[in-house]
Amino acid sequence: MNICFFIGKIISDIDFKFMVNDKKNIAIAIFKLKVNENCILTVKGYNNLADLCYRNLSINNYIIIQGELNSKMEVILYSVELF
């Protein structure tokens, strides 16, 4: 497991979805984060973090995130704060 910290600017709308999985509803928030001029990450938050992202974040917000970076350049959120 790797834990990464990023500071960046949100460059897309927060896409909020639900998945149904074995009688469980899973909320997912997905958005793009521009870390520098050449690096754009896809950020995914689940359940409570998805709700927090959808309610409190918007395009052009600068944020600090903590999460796990996978091989697809996607960050699975552990925490998020406005910068």
Secondary structure as GFF3:
##gff-version 3
##sequence-region A 1 83
A	DSSP	beta_strand	4	10	.	.	.	ID=ss1
A	DSSP	beta_strand	15	21	.	.	.	ID=ss2
A	DSSP	beta_strand	24	36	.	.	.	ID=ss3
A	DSSP	beta_strand	39	46	.	.	.	ID=ss4
A	DSSP	alpha_helix	48	56	.	.	.	ID=ss5
A	DSSP	beta_strand	62	69	.	.	.	ID=ss6
A	DSSP	beta_strand	74	82	.	.	.	ID=ss7
###
